Amino acid sequence: MQKYGLVCEVAHEGEIRGCAAFPAIPNAFLTASRDHTVKLWIDSGNGNYEATHTFVGHSGDVYAVGYLKPDGDRKAGIVTASRDKTAIVWDIETANPLSVLSGHEADVVCMDTSPDGNMIVTGSYDKKAIVWDAKTGKQVRTLQHDNAIRCVKWLSNGTILTGGDSKLITVWSTSGDKINTLRNHKSTIRGFAELPIGFASASSDETLNVFTLNGDHLMNLAGHQSFVYSVAPLPGSDLCSASEDSTVRVWTNGECAQTITHPTTVWAVCTLENGDIVSACADNYARVWSQDTSKVKQELQEKFHATVASKAVSTKAVGGVELNKLPGPEALAADGDRDGQIRMIKRPDYPTGEVYTWSQLERKWKKTGDLMDDPNEVPEKKELNGKYYDQIIDVAVDDGTANMRLGYNNGENEWEAAQRFILENADRGVRQDHLAQIAEFISKNVGGSTMEFNANQNSDPLTGGGRYIPGSAAPGFGGGAAVSEFAKEAARRAAEGQDSGESYRDTYQRLQGQQVAVSEYAKEALRLEEEARRAAGNATGAAPLLGSDKYPLIDMATFPQPVNAAGCQKKITEFLGLVDDNGKLSEAEQTTLTTLLAFASGANKDPSSVSGTEWMSVVSKLLAFPNEKRFPAVDIVRCVVREQSLCDQLVAEHKAAAEDAKAATILGQLFTFFKESTSAVEATLVCRALCNMFGTATAYIAENSATITDSAKIVFKMTPNARTALASVVQNFCVHFSKVEVAAEAGPAESRIVDLVPWCTQWLLYESTAPILMVLLASVGTLICSKSSVNKMCLEKAKECYLADCLKGKTQFGDSGVMSLAGELVEKYLSD
């Protein structure tokens, strides 16, 4: 057999959990990822692939994807299964959802389509497999099980296979009757593949089984060292399989003919019509493998093998070893007995044992890693509130209340873990507007034993540690609990027993022009008053002040966390060692930097200590670092722009610069996201700095909104943290612009405001993360429900840019909050 070689690699922003051929286009394939998206990859020639479609619409990890054959007037499409408890049928031409299959009560982890393309079957942890009409999206029947379902397959003879935690393979008729039950595996069933002679199954018992269509057992394939997640057919009756043991194995005549070791877990495999194999891996890459040597890229393959050879292998993964009993390199002189055989050695001058795997095709031992103790060993599950988690994190609150506990499973989406924690602890003061910070904290701190929420320190994920405390002013959507001017005024009136006839609503309107923050207390007072007004029959015909409990947004997002001076100085010193002499700091500049860091960290609260413009020269030098090393300087700017006098200096520099030189100033670099050369980490900090400027240079940042938003489009496809930070910038723009009185005819200022509407519409089309969508929807709602003269212009623009059509698409998004808010905006403001 000719061995398979590496042709190309394609990537997502998260682990790739599934892959499938797309036979409507020769040798095209689909990938499904934990980044909530699916991509269609087309062969662009010479073994290169490019993503021509990205399918965005799920609010959770996408576990599986499959091809849907055309049927009559319905064109070919795809179907996806997701952690958000839905499956979606997609239009392949527009990449838009055609229907959302909602009916499962837990993660939908697998799917398949009927041979004629008329039906879809999905499987879920809710112990149900559901059959759907592909055209209407309606449920046809439910196949009930006693355990979670992990794989389904619709065979060409019309029967359906289901498998999962029961260790059983159940064969069903199309009408929903059980035909057969196969008991050949000893653990969870993970995957199926149809073969010319029948079908194959993959299992957590580390084996594959092959059956006839009648259920007769033909053979058992053993060789994997851990769970087998996926199996796919090769020409003839050969197979390939994917496993937790980080390998793809090729099986010929019941024997393992080739083992392709990957850097980490391989979740899925599929095969293309030309015989190539696609592997979906937990390192965020899918790889195409071919027997056609003219397509194999040797340089890429050598780099791949070097990556694999450098990985660490747990001693427990190979059965436990004692280093002093391992043979030396002479053990590699003898050939292996079979493909994939493991041999370990210990060289006298090498610090640990080495793992080699025998390649039967190449007739040589290939290094696949170094031995190490197992730092990632999964501990015994721990119970919390009747559920089991890999980690239970104690959450210490410094207000004297009892501690809370957060359950987290290794590899879990941190946003979902944070949302679960909020829901479980809402009655203890943990609010929805804490979501972004809790998720960020989980992302940076899982593996520890305690999260402490401390009132005086907020999380800084980039240049230092830090803590976050519920109850402090929280950046992001929803505002904070800090006492606002409104709340103070209301409390004063209440304490003095005043009843001047001024309602909470009137108080808000009287203070609105003062750019005051409005607390959760104040918002609740407004809501209650509005409800009372309506109950009394006194509601006016006008739209309520608060369109819902989500908009209009009143607070602006800020990021007041101080810089970790020691961590920031350490990074800057490290980066200074990598630049040429022109980029280094003089002794005087080092002193200025120390003073600047003392102020940015809060150690010195006197802004006059940062005198003159020397500090700007230092920051400019640090911003001249290579792209990936600028972030400490950006974080310093994030802090200093909160001080009026220092922000004024930055504004003055930007104003004074000639038009063609503005982009080179400190603010110019932030406004243009470093001429769109920014990274996700840096973009996050740029957005936070821009948010902070709304407190000290509101008019000036608003004046530059077009430059900022044009450049910020680069962030649309970055990480959730970067997009969350950008959403906070949008929130601030919309809060500010909703209070601006504009001229009857549009001028530059009016254009800047209304242009936010199509800009937000464009982002809404891309965005798939529910918390970010909620901020965008609330921001748009803030503009179009505004009581100022902005309202009419924004509504007209919304209709021009088809915002209503975009929002109607979001009403099928799958997240109940997104669906509800999008539907409300359409019904209240955008329906004809």
Number of C-alpha atoms within 10 A of each C-alpha: 8 12 18 20 21 27 26 21 17 17 18 19 17 19 26 31 28 30 28 25 24 23 15 14 11 13 18 20 26 25 32 30 29 23 24 26 26 31 23 23 22 20 15 11 9 12 18 15 20 14 18 10 16 18 22 21 27 30 25 26 26 30 29 29 29 25 23 28 20 14 13 9 6 14 12 19 21 24 26 30 30 29 21 22 23 27 33 24 25 23 18 19 10 11 20 17 22 21 19 21 26 17 15 20 14 18 23 30 29 29 27 26 25 22 15 12 20 18 21 26 27 31 31 28 21 18 20 23 27 21 26 20 16 24 15 13 19 15 17 15 15 16 18 14 17 11 17 22 28 24 29 29 24 25 21 13 11 14 19 24 23 28 29 27 20 18 20 19 23 19 25 19 15 16 13 17 11 15 13 14 14 15 12 16 21 14 19 25 29 26 28 28 22 21 21 12 13 19 25 26 28 30 27 24 19 22 23 28 19 25 20 15 19 11 16 11 16 14 13 16 17 14 17 25 19 18 23 30 28 30 29 26 25 21 14 11 17 18 23 26 29 29 30 21 20 24 26 29 23 25 20 16 12 17 17 21 21 25 26 21 24 24 22 17 23 30 27 30 28 26 24 21 14 13 16 20 26 29 30 30 30 21 17 18 21 28 17 25 23 22 18 17 14 11 17 20 15 13 10 14 15 12 11 16 19 15 14 19 21 14 18 18 19 19 18 13 16 15 8 11 17 8 16 10 9 16 15 14 13 10 13 17 9 9 13 18 10 18 24 25 16 17 19 22 22 22 14 10 6 9 11 15 23 25 23 20 22 24 23 20 15 12 12 17 22 19 21 24 23 23 25 17 14 13 7 9 10 11 9 10 13 15 13 14 8 6 9 15 16 18 22 21 20 16 17 18 18 14 13 7 9 11 12 15 18 21 20 25 17 13 9 13 17 22 22 16 18 25 19 16 21 21 12 15 15 12 9 12 10 17 21 17 20 25 25 24 23 22 20 18 22 21 16 16 15 18 15 12 12 15 22 17 21 18 16 12 16 22 24 21 16 17 19 14 16 20 18 23 25 22 16 17 20 25 24 29 30 26 23 26 19 16 15 18 18 23 22 12 15 19 12 12 14 11 9 8 9 11 9 7 7 13 14 21 17 12 15 22 13 12 14 15 10 9 15 15 21 23 22 19 16 22 21 12 17 20 20 13 15 19 14 13 13 13 10 9 9 10 14 9 6 6 13 15 17 19 19 14 13 18 23 23 26 26 23 28 27 25 24 19 21 25 30 24 22 15 15 21 16 13 16 19 14 12 18 17 11 12 13 8 10 8 14 19 17 12 9 11 17 14 13 22 21 15 19 23 24 21 23 26 20 15 13 14 11 11 16 10 13 21 13 10 12 14 18 21 13 20 21 16 17 22 20 13 19 12 13 13 19 22 27 26 21 25 25 23 28 26 24 27 25 22 16 14 15 22 21 14 15 20 18 12 17 20 15 11 14 9 9 7 11 18 19 16 20 21 24 23 21 26 26 21 26 21 14 17 14 22 20 18 17 25 28 24 26 29 29 27 27 27 32 27 24 22 19 18 19 16 13 13 20 19 15 13 20 18 16 20 22 14 18 21 16 17 24 18 14 17 17 23 19 22 23 26 27 28 27 26 26 25 28 28 22 27 23 22 24 27 20 17 13 17 11 11 8 13 10 8 15 19 14 19 25 23 18 24 24 19 16 19 22 16 17 20 17 15 22 23 21 21 23 24 25 20 23 25 22 27 29 30 26 26 30 27 24 26 17 15 15 23 21 17 20 25 20 14 18 23 17 12 16 13 24 22 13 16 24 16 19 24 19 23 26 23 22 12 16 25 19 14 23 25 19 17 23 19 13 13 16 19 9 8
